[in-house]
Amino acid sequence: MNITIATLGELLVEFLAKKENQGFSSPGEFWGPYPSGAPAIFADQVAKLGFRSLLFSCVGNDAFGVMNITRLSRDGVNVQGISVLPNATTGSAFVSYRSQAQRDFIFNMPDSACGLLSADHLDEALLRQYSHFHIMGSSLFSFRLIDAVRKAISIVKENGGTISFDPNIRKEMLKIREMSQAFEYILDYTDFFLPSDGELDYFGLSKSRDEEKIVARLHKRGIAHVIIKRGARGASYYSKDEQHHVAGYPVEVVDPTGAGDCFGATFVSLFLAGYSVPDALAHANAAGSLAISARGPMEGTSTLEQIKELMRQQN
C-alpha cells in the first residue's frame, strides 16, 4: 500500500539545558544544536518507518538550516518542500527542564525563517502527490501559517485524502489568539485527532472532564478517530463503534521532547497501512518510548525494526 503523508510547520534547532531547573536567567551549559520542530520530528519518524514523507517549511541560509535539511534528507524525508530564505535566520528553541514532565521554552519562531512560511510556499503539484496531511497545533502561531494549513487541507480533501491533528499545546503559545481561532476550524476537517489526556478540555472543547463525553462530542462533529496519548500509561482509541486501551512500554526517560510526535507519526502511518488499531497503538507506544530514551528532540526517531525489538524485549 502506498502511504504518503505530508505536514508543514516549524523547522528549527534546539538547545537543551544540561541541568534540571537550570532556567534562563543566569549563564548555564546547553546541549545542542539539535534538529527540531514538532512537524519535522513527525515527518522524520514517518520516513524512518519506510513511508513517503514530505515536509513544507522554511530555514535560513545558514549552518542551522543546512543541518536540518541534511538530517531530514538522510532519514528519507522529501525536502523539496523546504524553502531556504536568504534574508532570514533559522528558528531556534531553548529548553529547560523543571522535571521530566515540566519544561520551559524560549522560542525564536515568529520572526525566524519558519515563521515566514506562507501559503505561497506550498507547491500544489507536489502536495497533490500525498494522500494524508498532518497538522501540529504548535505550528499555528501566525496568520501566514494558518493560511498555509487551510490551503493544504483544501488540496488534500479535494483529492479525497485524510487529515490528522495533534494539538501539541505549549503553554508559552496559548496567548497567541490566532492559534485558538484556528483550532475550531481545523477540527471541522479532522479525521484523526491525537490529543494528550491533558489537552482534551483546552480551547473550550468541553466543560466536562468526563473523557467519554468529550470523545462523544468530537465524534458528533465528524471526527472518526480519537487517539488519546497517556505517556507512560499508554494510549486509547475511540471510534463510534469501538474503543481500545493499550499499555505503554516503560523506559528510562532521558529527554521527553518528541515522544508525542513519534507516537502520532507511527500510529497514523501504520493505521493507514492496514494495521489493526491495537497493533498500531502498541507500535506507537513503543515509538514514543524510544523517543524519550535519547537526548535530543529528533534523536529518538526509530525504524520499524527498532520498534518491534523493544516490543519483543518487553513482551
Secondary structure as UniProt FT lines:
FT   STRAND          4..8
FT   STRAND          12..17
FT   TURN            20..21
FT   STRAND          30..36
FT   HELIX           38..48
FT   TURN            49..50
FT   STRAND          52..60
FT   HELIX           63..74
FT   TURN            75..76
FT   TURN            80..81
FT   STRAND          82..85
FT   TURN            86..87
FT   STRAND          91..97
FT   STRAND          103..108
FT   TURN            110..111
FT   HELIX           114..116
FT   HELIX           119..121
FT   HELIX           124..127
FT   TURN            128..129
FT   STRAND          132..136
FT   HELIX           137..139
FT   HELIX           143..158
FT   TURN            159..160
FT   STRAND          162..166
FT   HELIX           171..173
FT   TURN            174..175
FT   HELIX           177..187
FT   TURN            188..189
FT   STRAND          192..193
FT   TURN            197..198
FT   TURN            200..201
FT   HELIX           202..204
FT   HELIX           211..220
FT   TURN            221..222
FT   STRAND          225..229
FT   HELIX           231..233
FT   STRAND          235..238
FT   STRAND          243..246
FT   TURN            257..258
FT   HELIX           259..272
FT   TURN            273..274
FT   HELIX           277..291
FT   TURN            292..293
FT   TURN            297..300
FT   HELIX           304..314
//
